[in-house]
Amino acid sequence: MSRSKLIAGNWKMNTNKATATELAKAVAAGASSAKASLGVAPPFVYLDAVGQALAGSKVLLGSQDVYFEKNGAFTGEISVEMLKDLNVKFVLTGHSERRHVLMESSELVAKKAAAVYGGGLMLIHCIGEKLHERDSNQTFGVCQKQLDELKNFSIDDPSRLVIAYEPVWAIGTGRNATDAQAQEVHAYIRQSLGRMWNKDFADSVRIQYGGSMKPENAGGLLAQPDIDGGLIGGAALKAESFLAIVAAAK
């Protein structure tokens, strides 16, 4: 089955209003010739400005996080409906930094994922193992546990579900998964999705690689049969490097 590639930039806690807007405009300008689908996820406070900068382009606006309640006394939190009001199209859940730096529990991640998907947005659900888990052969078990966060709500449209495999040991460490290592886990994820739903469903879900993809390694990774794009961190903060990765997505 042919799946369109999806390259999404996660800007994390970087940029200011001026640089975020400038970056968004540069990505939008370079997106017109892209064969892949594109998205960027700026910090909450710049979503509106970046959304305006992307207006009329093919670049999707995304959010790095969300809260699972619809509204109410949840100081500092942002709801799915608020994001939709700003024309946000996709939301990340389960990012390794949310799990391991900000200590979000699996239960919280699952609630957020349900809120995103149930709210009609595209869900990019991040999974992946830490270094000691890889070294002790727990990669598949960890990934399965995190995929199981998707079990408690109805998912019927595979085009709105994206899995981002991000080996935590390869994020910002200078270490990279080889093309073969990445493909092995992506293939496992697709097989697991087939068991959780069915083969046709699994064949329609895009699985991104999110472990320090850069222009230098993007071509090899994106050529793998089960790698359907990238969730890009550091390399997404410069339009030139981000668009170079996009260009590698044939």
C-alpha atoms as a printed R data frame, in Angstrom:
    type eleno elety resid chain resno       x      y      z
1   ATOM     1    CA   MET     A     1   0.000  0.000  0.000
2   ATOM     2    CA   SER     A     2   1.224  3.481 -0.845
3   ATOM     3    CA   ARG     A     3   1.342  5.812  2.149
4   ATOM     4    CA   SER     A     4   2.167  9.490  1.765
5   ATOM     5    CA   LYS     A     5   5.179 10.569  3.784
6   ATOM     6    CA   LEU     A     6   4.620 13.000  6.657
7   ATOM     7    CA   ILE     A     7   7.477 15.230  7.821
8   ATOM     8    CA   ALA     A     8   6.603 17.170 10.983
9   ATOM     9    CA   GLY     A     9   8.788 19.647 12.843
10  ATOM    10    CA   ASN     A    10   8.594 19.756 16.627
11  ATOM    11    CA   TRP     A    11  10.052 23.108 17.650
12  ATOM    12    CA   LYS     A    12   9.925 22.253 21.373
13  ATOM    13    CA   MET     A    13  10.639 25.223 23.696
14  ATOM    14    CA   ASN     A    14  12.462 27.244 21.067
15  ATOM    15    CA   THR     A    15  11.906 30.397 18.956
16  ATOM    16    CA   ASN     A    16  10.336 33.729 19.833
17  ATOM    17    CA   LYS     A    17   7.403 35.304 18.003
18  ATOM    18    CA   ALA     A    18   9.565 36.918 15.322
19  ATOM    19    CA   THR     A    19  11.752 33.876 14.626
20  ATOM    20    CA   ALA     A    20   8.778 31.489 14.756
21  ATOM    21    CA   THR     A    21   6.906 33.544 12.181
22  ATOM    22    CA   GLU     A    22   9.990 33.847  9.976
23  ATOM    23    CA   LEU     A    23  10.642 30.102 10.156
24  ATOM    24    CA   ALA     A    24   7.009 29.289  9.366
25  ATOM    25    CA   LYS     A    25   7.036 31.566  6.320
26  ATOM    26    CA   ALA     A    26  10.262 30.007  5.042
27  ATOM    27    CA   VAL     A    27   8.879 26.470  5.472
28  ATOM    28    CA   ALA     A    28   5.627 27.470  3.766
29  ATOM    29    CA   ALA     A    29   7.535 28.996  0.851
30  ATOM    30    CA   GLY     A    30   9.561 25.822  0.367
31  ATOM    31    CA   ALA     A    31   6.602 23.494  0.788
32  ATOM    32    CA   SER     A    32   4.892 24.093 -2.543
33  ATOM    33    CA   SER     A    33   7.115 21.631 -4.409
34  ATOM    34    CA   ALA     A    34   7.184 19.019 -1.605
35  ATOM    35    CA   LYS     A    35   6.043 15.493 -2.400
36  ATOM    36    CA   ALA     A    36   5.475 14.776  1.302
37  ATOM    37    CA   SER     A    37   2.882 16.158  3.697
38  ATOM    38    CA   LEU     A    38   4.383 18.740  6.067
39  ATOM    39    CA   GLY     A    39   3.594 20.038  9.519
40  ATOM    40    CA   VAL     A    40   5.128 22.200 12.227
41  ATOM    41    CA   ALA     A    41   4.399 22.284 15.953
42  ATOM    42    CA   PRO     A    42   5.469 25.600 17.511
43  ATOM    43    CA   PRO     A    43   5.164 26.510 21.203
44  ATOM    44    CA   PHE     A    44   1.582 27.157 22.373
45  ATOM    45    CA   VAL     A    45   2.093 30.923 22.634
46  ATOM    46    CA   TYR     A    46   3.015 31.228 18.949
47  ATOM    47    CA   LEU     A    47   0.346 28.940 17.472
48  ATOM    48    CA   ASP     A    48  -1.810 31.847 16.332
49  ATOM    49    CA   ALA     A    49   1.053 33.804 14.762
50  ATOM    50    CA   VAL     A    50   2.510 30.717 13.071
51  ATOM    51    CA   GLY     A    51  -0.930 29.690 11.855
52  ATOM    52    CA   GLN     A    52  -1.325 33.069 10.186
53  ATOM    53    CA   ALA     A    53   2.136 32.765  8.630
54  ATOM    54    CA   LEU     A    54   1.179 29.362  7.182
55  ATOM    55    CA   ALA     A    55  -2.200 30.526  5.828
56  ATOM    56    CA   GLY     A    56  -2.776 29.370  2.272
57  ATOM    57    CA   SER     A    57   0.146 26.922  2.328
58  ATOM    58    CA   LYS     A    58   0.059 23.129  2.470
59  ATOM    59    CA   VAL     A    59   1.864 23.068  5.849
60  ATOM    60    CA   LEU     A    60  -0.262 21.702  8.701
61  ATOM    61    CA   LEU     A    61  -0.239 23.483 12.055
62  ATOM    62    CA   GLY     A    62   0.371 21.201 15.021
63  ATOM    63    CA   SER     A    63   0.502 21.366 18.795
64  ATOM    64    CA   GLN     A    64   3.183 19.827 21.000
65  ATOM    65    CA   ASP     A    65   0.746 18.957 23.784
66  ATOM    66    CA   VAL     A    66  -2.866 19.233 24.966
67  ATOM    67    CA   TYR     A    67  -4.962 18.529 28.059
68  ATOM    68    CA   PHE     A    68  -7.709 15.920 27.990
69  ATOM    69    CA   GLU     A    69 -10.534 17.897 29.618
70  ATOM    70    CA   LYS     A    70 -12.810 20.007 27.411
71  ATOM    71    CA   ASN     A    71 -12.696 23.104 29.662
72  ATOM    72    CA   GLY     A    72 -12.750 24.104 33.322
73  ATOM    73    CA   ALA     A    73 -10.526 24.920 36.255
74  ATOM    74    CA   PHE     A    74  -7.247 23.541 34.890
75  ATOM    75    CA   THR     A    75  -4.857 26.449 35.253
76  ATOM    76    CA   GLY     A    76  -2.270 26.640 32.509
77  ATOM    77    CA   GLU     A    77  -3.772 23.885 30.375
78  ATOM    78    CA   ILE     A    78  -5.017 23.994 26.763
79  ATOM    79    CA   SER     A    79  -7.961 21.998 25.373
80  ATOM    80    CA   VAL     A    80  -8.544 20.320 22.026
81  ATOM    81    CA   GLU     A    81 -11.320 22.827 21.266
82  ATOM    82    CA   MET     A    82  -8.938 25.751 21.870
83  ATOM    83    CA   LEU     A    83  -6.449 24.205 19.449
84  ATOM    84    CA   LYS     A    84  -9.152 23.642 16.827
85  ATOM    85    CA   ASP     A    85 -10.146 27.297 17.214
86  ATOM    86    CA   LEU     A    86  -6.626 28.174 16.002
87  ATOM    87    CA   ASN     A    87  -6.872 25.769 13.051
88  ATOM    88    CA   VAL     A    88  -4.497 23.216 14.613
89  ATOM    89    CA   LYS     A    89  -4.639 19.957 12.629
90  ATOM    90    CA   PHE     A    90  -2.442 17.558 14.609
91  ATOM    91    CA   VAL     A    91  -1.270 17.048 18.187
92  ATOM    92    CA   LEU     A    92   1.669 15.122 19.656
93  ATOM    93    CA   THR     A    93   1.047 12.805 22.597
94  ATOM    94    CA   GLY     A    94   3.520 10.710 24.559
95  ATOM    95    CA   HIS     A    95   6.641 12.542 23.423
96  ATOM    96    CA   SER     A    96   9.662 11.196 25.295
97  ATOM    97    CA   GLU     A    97  10.234 14.565 26.965
98  ATOM    98    CA   ARG     A    98   6.642 14.612 28.235
99  ATOM    99    CA   ARG     A    99   7.074 11.066 29.523
100 ATOM   100    CA   HIS     A   100  10.583 11.209 30.972
101 ATOM   101    CA   VAL     A   101  11.329 14.879 31.711
102 ATOM   102    CA   LEU     A   102   7.848 16.060 32.698
103 ATOM   103    CA   MET     A   103   6.958 12.633 34.127
104 ATOM   104    CA   GLU     A   104   3.615 12.097 32.404
105 ATOM   105    CA   SER     A   105   2.136  8.720 33.277
106 ATOM   106    CA   SER     A   106   0.954  6.236 30.693
107 ATOM   107    CA   GLU     A   107  -2.605  6.824 31.957
108 ATOM   108    CA   LEU     A   108  -2.339 10.580 31.329
109 ATOM   109    CA   VAL     A   109  -0.840 10.052 27.873
110 ATOM   110    CA   ALA     A   110  -3.714  7.685 27.008
111 ATOM   111    CA   LYS     A   111  -6.318 10.248 28.089
112 ATOM   112    CA   LYS     A   112  -4.659 12.942 25.994
113 ATOM   113    CA   ALA     A   113  -4.504 10.643 22.965
114 ATOM   114    CA   ALA     A   114  -8.216  9.831 23.351
115 ATOM   115    CA   ALA     A   115  -9.064 13.541 23.575
116 ATOM   116    CA   VAL     A   116  -7.084 14.383 20.430
117 ATOM   117    CA   TYR     A   117  -8.482 11.579 18.306
118 ATOM   118    CA   GLY     A   118 -11.984 11.884 19.713
119 ATOM   119    CA   GLY     A   119 -11.858 15.608 18.968
120 ATOM   120    CA   GLY     A   120 -11.337 14.943 15.275
121 ATOM   121    CA   LEU     A   121  -7.678 15.940 15.029
122 ATOM   122    CA   MET     A   122  -4.748 13.935 13.700
123 ATOM   123    CA   LEU     A   123  -2.960 12.145 16.529
124 ATOM   124    CA   ILE     A   124   0.827 11.711 16.389
125 ATOM   125    CA   HIS     A   125   1.420  9.218 19.187
126 ATOM   126    CA   CYS     A   126   5.075  8.967 20.208
127 ATOM   127    CA   ILE     A   127   6.612  5.755 21.500
128 ATOM   128    CA   GLY     A   128  10.152  4.519 22.099
129 ATOM   129    CA   GLU     A   129  12.637  2.997 24.483
130 ATOM   130    CA   LYS     A   130  15.440  4.397 26.628
131 ATOM   131    CA   LEU     A   131  19.051  3.248 26.310
132 ATOM   132    CA   HIS     A   132  18.992  0.735 29.178
133 ATOM   133    CA   GLU     A   133  15.776 -0.736 27.761
134 ATOM   134    CA   ARG     A   134  17.333 -1.223 24.338
135 ATOM   135    CA   ASP     A   135  20.488 -2.700 25.855
136 ATOM   136    CA   SER     A   136  18.385 -5.197 27.818
137 ATOM   137    CA   ASN     A   137  16.291 -6.216 24.785
138 ATOM   138    CA   GLN     A   138  13.091 -4.556 26.007
139 ATOM   139    CA   THR     A   139  12.515 -2.432 22.885
140 ATOM   140    CA   PHE     A   140   9.461 -4.304 21.591
141 ATOM   141    CA   GLY     A   141   7.907 -4.653 25.041
142 ATOM   142    CA   VAL     A   142   8.230 -0.936 25.783
143 ATOM   143    CA   CYS     A   143   6.824 -0.003 22.376
144 ATOM   144    CA   GLN     A   144   3.902 -2.388 22.823
145 ATOM   145    CA   LYS     A   145   3.036 -0.984 26.236
146 ATOM   146    CA   GLN     A   146   2.964  2.513 24.769
147 ATOM   147    CA   LEU     A   147   0.909  1.382 21.759
148 ATOM   148    CA   ASP     A   148  -1.553 -0.124 24.230
149 ATOM   149    CA   GLU     A   149  -2.363  3.442 25.332
150 ATOM   150    CA   LEU     A   150  -4.497  3.565 22.174
151 ATOM   151    CA   LYS     A   151  -6.688  0.615 23.163
152 ATOM   152    CA   ASN     A   152  -9.307  2.330 25.305
153 ATOM   153    CA   PHE     A   153 -10.981  4.510 22.706
154 ATOM   154    CA   SER     A   154 -12.397  4.046 19.238
155 ATOM   155    CA   ILE     A   155 -10.020  4.542 16.302
156 ATOM   156    CA   ASP     A   156 -11.669  3.980 12.939
157 ATOM   157    CA   ASP     A   157  -9.820  6.303 10.555
158 ATOM   158    CA   PRO     A   158  -6.177  5.275 10.050
159 ATOM   159    CA   SER     A   159  -5.424  8.513  8.206
160 ATOM   160    CA   ARG     A   160  -5.785 10.396 11.507
161 ATOM   161    CA   LEU     A   161  -3.424  8.098 13.407
162 ATOM   162    CA   VAL     A   162   0.339  8.491 13.104
163 ATOM   163    CA   ILE     A   163   2.842  6.604 15.253
164 ATOM   164    CA   ALA     A   164   6.197  8.299 15.828
165 ATOM   165    CA   TYR     A   165   8.926  5.877 16.871
166 ATOM   166    CA   GLU     A   166  11.535  7.857 18.759
167 ATOM   167    CA   PRO     A   167  14.319  5.815 20.318
168 ATOM   168    CA   VAL     A   168  15.015  7.969 23.366
169 ATOM   169    CA   TRP     A   169  18.684  6.981 23.267
170 ATOM   170    CA   ALA     A   170  19.007  8.624 19.837
171 ATOM   171    CA   ILE     A   171  17.483 12.023 20.657
172 ATOM   172    CA   GLY     A   172  19.984 14.817 21.111
173 ATOM   173    CA   THR     A   173  22.709 12.336 22.065
174 ATOM   174    CA   GLY     A   174  24.556 12.177 18.770
175 ATOM   175    CA   ARG     A   175  23.800  8.441 18.637
176 ATOM   176    CA   ASN     A   176  21.608  7.289 15.800
177 ATOM   177    CA   ALA     A   177  19.658  4.181 15.060
178 ATOM   178    CA   THR     A   178  20.925  2.595 11.852
179 ATOM   179    CA   ASP     A   179  18.499  2.345  8.954
180 ATOM   180    CA   ALA     A   180  18.128 -1.363  9.719
181 ATOM   181    CA   GLN     A   181  17.545 -0.818 13.469
182 ATOM   182    CA   ALA     A   182  14.877  1.767 12.748
183 ATOM   183    CA   GLN     A   183  13.184 -0.383 10.094
184 ATOM   184    CA   GLU     A   184  13.131 -3.398 12.432
185 ATOM   185    CA   VAL     A   185  11.135 -1.487 15.052
186 ATOM   186    CA   HIS     A   186   8.868  0.166 12.478
187 ATOM   187    CA   ALA     A   187   8.055 -3.282 11.050
188 ATOM   188    CA   TYR     A   188   7.261 -4.529 14.559
189 ATOM   189    CA   ILE     A   189   4.965 -1.530 15.145
190 ATOM   190    CA   ARG     A   190   3.077 -2.211 11.918
191 ATOM   191    CA   GLN     A   191   2.676 -5.890 12.805
192 ATOM   192    CA   SER     A   192   1.439 -4.879 16.242
193 ATOM   193    CA   LEU     A   193  -1.104 -2.464 14.744
194 ATOM   194    CA   GLY     A   194  -2.263 -5.354 12.561
195 ATOM   195    CA   ARG     A   195  -2.881 -7.454 15.668
196 ATOM   196    CA   MET     A   196  -4.616 -4.574 17.460
197 ATOM   197    CA   TRP     A   197  -6.849 -3.741 14.454
198 ATOM   198    CA   ASN     A   198  -6.272 -5.563 11.170
199 ATOM   199    CA   LYS     A   199  -3.716 -5.704  8.377
200 ATOM   200    CA   ASP     A   200  -5.481 -3.207  6.097
201 ATOM   201    CA   PHE     A   201  -5.713 -0.725  8.961
202 ATOM   202    CA   ALA     A   202  -2.037 -1.213  9.858
203 ATOM   203    CA   ASP     A   203  -0.973 -0.805  6.232
204 ATOM   204    CA   SER     A   204  -2.727  2.583  6.140
205 ATOM   205    CA   VAL     A   205  -1.134  4.054  9.302
206 ATOM   206    CA   ARG     A   206   1.923  6.233  8.832
207 ATOM   207    CA   ILE     A   207   4.841  5.470 11.154
208 ATOM   208    CA   GLN     A   208   7.378  8.269 11.500
209 ATOM   209    CA   TYR     A   209  10.950  8.000 12.702
210 ATOM   210    CA   GLY     A   210  11.817 10.503 15.417
211 ATOM   211    CA   GLY     A   211  15.367  9.850 16.564
212 ATOM   212    CA   SER     A   212  17.603 12.690 15.353
213 ATOM   213    CA   MET     A   213  16.695 12.614 11.674
214 ATOM   214    CA   LYS     A   214  18.890 15.059  9.771
215 ATOM   215    CA   PRO     A   215  19.526 15.850  6.099
216 ATOM   216    CA   GLU     A   216  22.564 13.522  6.226
217 ATOM   217    CA   ASN     A   217  20.648 10.411  7.321
218 ATOM   218    CA   ALA     A   218  17.117 11.186  6.085
219 ATOM   219    CA   GLY     A   219  17.477  9.559  2.676
220 ATOM   220    CA   GLY     A   220  18.452  6.151  4.039
221 ATOM   221    CA   LEU     A   221  15.830  6.164  6.768
222 ATOM   222    CA   LEU     A   222  13.010  7.358  4.522
223 ATOM   223    CA   ALA     A   223  13.848  4.663  1.938
224 ATOM   224    CA   GLN     A   224  12.913  1.916  4.431
225 ATOM   225    CA   PRO     A   225   9.629  0.177  3.612
226 ATOM   226    CA   ASP     A   226   7.943  0.899  6.951
227 ATOM   227    CA   ILE     A   227   9.281  4.424  7.621
228 ATOM   228    CA   ASP     A   228   6.663  6.905  6.478
229 ATOM   229    CA   GLY     A   229   8.246 10.192  7.462
230 ATOM   230    CA   GLY     A   230   9.978 11.913 10.318
231 ATOM   231    CA   LEU     A   231   9.225 13.779 13.520
232 ATOM   232    CA   ILE     A   232  12.045 16.306 13.400
233 ATOM   233    CA   GLY     A   233  13.464 18.157 16.402
234 ATOM   234    CA   GLY     A   234  16.661 20.206 16.102
235 ATOM   235    CA   ALA     A   235  16.823 20.059 12.312
236 ATOM   236    CA   ALA     A   236  13.329 21.601 12.110
237 ATOM   237    CA   LEU     A   237  14.525 24.885 13.618
238 ATOM   238    CA   LYS     A   238  16.217 25.886 10.358
239 ATOM   239    CA   ALA     A   239  14.087 25.970  7.228
240 ATOM   240    CA   GLU     A   240  17.039 24.891  5.079
241 ATOM   241    CA   SER     A   241  17.695 21.654  7.008
242 ATOM   242    CA   PHE     A   242  13.987 20.891  7.475
243 ATOM   243    CA   LEU     A   243  13.267 21.319  3.773
244 ATOM   244    CA   ALA     A   244  16.301 19.193  2.925
245 ATOM   245    CA   ILE     A   245  14.729 16.354  4.908
246 ATOM   246    CA   VAL     A   246  11.415 16.993  3.141
247 ATOM   247    CA   ALA     A   247  13.213 16.769 -0.206
248 ATOM   248    CA   ALA     A   248  14.580 13.344  0.801
249 ATOM   249    CA   ALA     A   249  11.009 12.035  1.190
250 ATOM   250    CA   LYS     A   250  10.411 10.686 -2.298
